[in-house]
Amino acid sequence: EMDPRDGRAYLGLSRIAQRRRDFVYAKKCLRTGISNSFSRQERTDGAIVGDNGANPFLLQALGCLEERVGNLAEAEALFVEAAKSRPSHAAAWVSLAQLRTRKFRQGARAGRVCYQTAELELQRAGLRPSSYVYTAWAAMEYQKASDVRRARELFEKALKADPKCSAAWLQLGVMEADKENWERAQECFESALKNDQRNARVLQAYAIMETKRPDGSSRTAIELFERALKVNPRDAGVLQAYALFVAKLGDIDTARDLLLRGTTVNKRHAPVWQAWGVLETRYGDADDARDIFQQGIWACAQSGGGQSGGRRCARLWQAWGVLESREAAG
């Protein structure tokens, strides 16, 4: 018998609605679930502890949805409410930290407060350390504070909590590759693939590293890109990165084909449209490049973005402007 207080059904309905971009109904499902919610958490010692408010999973999910549609203040309030309802709810703290540091442009200190609080509340609740918290925290220390040493420490904590955490291995590998620690980066990617052979993100990052390292193998990079596409043929990000690499090798026709595939499988992926337009700007015809930029803007325009199409189109307008500047100087 179904329990109307079980939040999982509302979460599932909301995700289905989001896939068809029906955000109004997705919100309605989550809000209905929140109003009906009743949840309990079981500690490692077997004690049952009730939440202080509504279902934190639904609150956090609704916060993510509000953030997705641009309602940032509402998203922040929901993440805070989720954390208050269950202080040990790691996802709420991570979402709050990322919102404040990425969208509100607050400094690393604002993020640290959230991550440190999550760490403390998990300890108080008698729960295991969260690799998810440590991985997100490490990424922030590297990207926001440029503190590689601290980021390494936190990635190690994440991997101690969960040695099979693909996200930690991936992001540590990317950081080491950025610092040109090629052998260590390769070890990280191989460790991730040992436990998750079909992870397209890891395969893509590994391939990109091979294209950058001085002694990297073009054949190995191509094999990795092909493996990533075998896992997910509709991954526009992989198709874009693969196209840029083969263009660098001088195979412009193959690069065009890959970028065309990228825009076909994901019409709203602005970086693919940009890469294709820039490719035509450099190696093809200016009118073809203009047509690609225009198609990309039409495909990626956001509702409420005005005549410019919103922030996702900014990169396309900028690249188109570079084309016109070159033509004028031409």
Secondary structure, 3 states (H helix, E strand, C coil): CCCCCCHHHHHHHHHHHHHCCCHHHHHHHHHHHHHHCCCEEECCCCCEEECCCCCHHHHHHHHHHHHHCCCHHHHHHHHHHHHHHCCCCHHHHHHHHHHHHHHCCCCHHHHHHHHHHHHHHHHHCCCCCCHHHHHHHHHHHHHCCCCHHHHHHHHHHHHHHCCCCHHHHHHHHHHHHHCCCHHHHHHHHHHHHHHCCCCHHHHHHHHHHHHHCCCCCHHHHHHHHHHHHHHCCCCHHHHHHHHHHHHHCCCHHHHHHHHHHHHHHCCCCHHHHHHHHHHHHHHCCHHHHHHHHHHHHHHHCCCCCCCCCCHHHHHHHHHHHHHHHHHHHC
